[in-house]
Amino acid sequence: MREKIVAGNWKMNLDLNEGKELIIDIVDKGVNANVTSIISPPFTHLQTFKTMLSHTNIALAAQNCHQQDEGAFTGEVSVKMLKSVGVQYIILGHSERREYFQEDSLSISFKVNNVLKHGLKPIYCCGETLAQRQDGEHFETIRLQIEQGLFQLNELELINCIIAYEPVWAIGTGETASPEQAQEMHAFIRNTIANRYGEITANNISILYGGSVKPSNANELFACSDIDGGLIGGASLDADSFIALTNSF
Ligand code: PEP
């Protein structure tokens, strides 16, 4: 059976003290132990949170990394460094990084390779813009993002990846893809993987949905057969919402 996952992407929100308060609240109230819960705070919080979460089943993710292990790359953080402070997952290719930092699927593929080389798991994000959907280009956009970002991997590597489908028009907008729209794209992604790697591999990969997911719409989305959980922005900044999302399967 595929892993059920709820991953909270805090983005560039909450300073260390605010973040510690939220972690204490989440740990006190308790996430669903049958779901893999992941929190992805800013880099500056990771080491402190690792200690705070050491006796819990909540894992830590970083929001980005560099593709090299070390060197003259001012301002960057490597996978090796993130691993040394206890990070287990790294979100890659979030639409905000594609839009504001000029990342594309090819450059992200190098990061994917490095994350896997160090034994961590990439959460590879893909998603189409509103214009691409309105022009009927959404399937082709996602197919290319999946192929260019992940198809350099062999089967054993791919199996360690998590995919997050996040339609750009639904991120932070309050607009959610309908369960039918989300399920249709998740099935398409799984089928794209099956065509290249076979059904067994495709059926073992967790594909998360992201885009204005909240406790009020999560049940319907997570009930879809190809949706294995969520990558959550805004609603992960509130302990009750985050916990409710882990209980929405
Ligand atoms: C995200 O940042 O990945 C996201 C899905 O944000 P939100 O839930 O706020 O739309």
Boltz pocket constraint, residues with backbone or C-beta under 6 A from the ligand:
constraints:
  - pocket:
      binder: B
      contacts: [[A, 9], [A, 11], [A, 166], [A, 170], [A, 171], [A, 172], [A, 173], [A, 174], [A, 210], [A, 211], [A, 212], [A, 213], [A, 231], [A, 232], [A, 233], [A, 234], [A, 235]]
      max_distance: 6.0
